[in-house]
Structures are given as structure tokens and as C-alpha cells.
Amino acid sequence: MSIAQRKKRVGLNLPVEVRGRGQDGARFTELTRSVNVSGGGILFESHRAVAVGDRLMLAIEVPLSLRRHFGDRDVYRARAVVCRVEPGAAHGPRRVGARFLGAAEATSK
């Protein structure tokens, strides 16, 4: 059973590109890191103000040793919805929990 199929959270500190709209409606792109990943979603750190229900596009860099679990892709792209936002320490990043909605096709920047 692969990481992408399990619901068990695995502590993985991977580079993640997050794209979405902030609470002000403006589009943003943030480069951050994951805290953990499961087959159903991801927990990552963010300095952006996002809210439960916000839709995101994620691009998660997959290390060579884990690519077989992600269809041999070096970047796993997924649509996601924010399910939880934990406040960060004073001026620190928030922790954002997002549920995967499905794989996304690669798009040009």
C-alpha cells in the first residue's frame, strides 16, 4: 500500500508550492514546507491568511526515494480544500490542514 493510498499521516518535510486566493480575494503563490502528508491530505506551514473552505492548488516536490508512491512523478500536483487552520506563534507561520480533492494536471506558469 502506498503513501498516496493510506490515510496514515507520515511526517514529511517536503517543499510545497501553494496557490490560491487570500481572504482579500487576491491571488497568491507561496513556497513553503509540509509538516506531514497522508493519502487524504497534507499539513503545511503558511504565512498567508487562508480560511476553512478555501480551495488551493498544491505542487509537492517528491524526493526520488518516494516517487514510486506518487506514480513516479517528481512533483505531485493536487487540488485541495482547507479543512483546518491552526494559529502560529507570535508572527510565526500558521499550520494549514488541507484535504486532497484530486490530482491536478500540470499547467504552465
N, C-alpha and C positions, 0 to 999 in steps of 0.2 A: 504494500500500500504506500503511495507516495505522499509527500507533504501536501501537495495540492489536493489530495483526496481526503485527508484526515481533518478532523475538527480540533485535534490536539494542538495547543499553542506551542510553538517552537521558538525559543529565544534566538532571534537572528538580527544582527545589526547590519542591515543592507542599505545601500544608497537607494533613495526613493525620490522620484520627481512627482510632485503633486500639482495638478492643475485643477482650477475651479473658479468659483466666484466668491468673493468675500462678502461679509454682511452688508457692505456698502454697494454690492452689485458689480463691482469692478473685477475683471478677470485677473487671476494671479497665477504665477508659477513659482513653486518653492522647491528647493533642493534640500532634502532632509535625510533622516535615517530611520529605519524601522526599529522597534523595540522587540516585537515578536510577530510571528505570522502563523496562520492556520489555514486549513483548506477553505474556511469560510470567510476569512478576513485578515486584517492587519491592525496593529497598534503602532503608531509612529508619532514622533515629536513634531510640533509645528509652532511657529511664531505667528501664524495667521489666525484671525478671528473667524472660525467656522462654527456652524451650529448643527445640532442634530437634524438630520433630514437633508443636509446639503449633499449634492451629487459631485463626485470627484472623478478625475481620470488619473490613474496611477501608472507609473513606469518604474518597476522594481528591478534593479540590477541583480542578476543571478550569478553567483560565482560558479566557476567551471565545475566544482565538485557537486553542485546541486542541480545542474541543468537537466539531468535526466528526469528529475521530478517535475520539471516545468516544460515538458515537450521539447527538450534540447534547445530552448531559447536562452539567449544571453540577457534579454530584457523581457520580463513578464508584464504585459500591459493589460490593465483591467479597469472596468467601470466599477465604482464603489459608492456607497452611501454612508454618511457619518451616522454612527449609532451612539457614540459616547464621546464626551469631551471632558477631560479631567484638567482642572486648573493647574498651572505650573507654579513653581516657587516664584518669589518676587522677581518679576521681569524675565523669568525663565520660560522655556517652551511649554506649551500645553501638550498633553498626551491625547491623541485623537484615535478612537477606535472606529474602524470603517469595515462594513461588510461588503464582500465582493458581490457584484451583480452579474459579472460575466467577463470573459476575456474581450479585450478591445483590439480592433485591427490597428496596425501601425499606421501613423499618419505623419506627414511631413510637418516640420516646424514652421 
